[in-house]
Amino acid sequence: MRDTVKTVTMRLIEQQHGRATIEQIMIEAYRQQGSEEGAAEVLGISQQTFNKWKYRLRIADTIEAIALTIRYGGEP
């Protein structure tokens, strides 16, 4: 399986956040904001881009688990 190729924008966001990977940054932004739209806004990207990246980076299941936790409570 081929490694995920990061876009220039992904790499810029990583640089702005120190040592964190784009996957970690997106997950934390979603956890803090509680929505794709909110997470995308704090990252400076569109909600559509956030959605596309979560599948490209293979973090959609993690985001969904956080969404369910936010909706129904419990630990993510």
SVG drawing of the C-alpha trace seen along z (x, -y; Angstrom):
<svg xmlns="http://www.w3.org/2000/svg" viewBox="-26 -30 34 32">
<polyline fill="none" stroke="black" stroke-width="0.4" points="0.0,0.0 1.3,-3.5 2.0,-6.0 -0.3,-9.0 1.1,-12.0 0.7,-15.2 -0.3,-18.4 1.7,-21.6 -1.1,-23.0 -1.0,-20.0 2.8,-20.5 2.3,-24.2 -0.3,-23.5 2.1,-21.0 4.9,-23.6 2.5,-26.1 1.8,-23.5 5.4,-22.4 6.0,-18.6 2.4,-17.4 1.4,-15.5 -1.5,-16.7 -3.5,-13.7 -3.0,-14.7 -3.8,-18.3 -7.0,-17.5 -8.2,-15.1 -7.4,-17.6 -9.1,-20.4 -12.2,-18.3 -12.2,-17.2 -12.0,-20.8 -14.5,-22.3 -17.0,-19.4 -17.6,-19.7 -15.9,-19.5 -16.9,-23.0 -15.4,-24.4 -12.2,-22.3 -11.8,-23.4 -12.2,-27.1 -9.5,-27.0 -7.2,-25.2 -7.9,-27.8 -9.4,-25.3 -12.9,-24.6 -15.2,-22.0 -15.0,-20.2 -11.2,-20.1 -11.4,-18.8 -13.7,-16.1 -11.6,-15.1 -8.4,-15.0 -9.9,-12.8 -10.5,-10.1 -7.1,-10.7 -5.3,-10.5 -7.4,-7.5 -8.7,-9.2 -12.4,-9.2 -13.1,-6.3 -11.4,-8.3 -13.3,-11.4 -16.6,-9.4 -15.7,-7.9 -15.2,-11.4 -18.5,-12.5 -20.3,-9.7 -18.7,-10.4 -19.7,-14.1 -23.2,-13.1 -23.7,-10.3 -21.0,-10.9 -18.3,-8.6 -14.6,-8.3 -13.4,-8.6"/>
</svg>
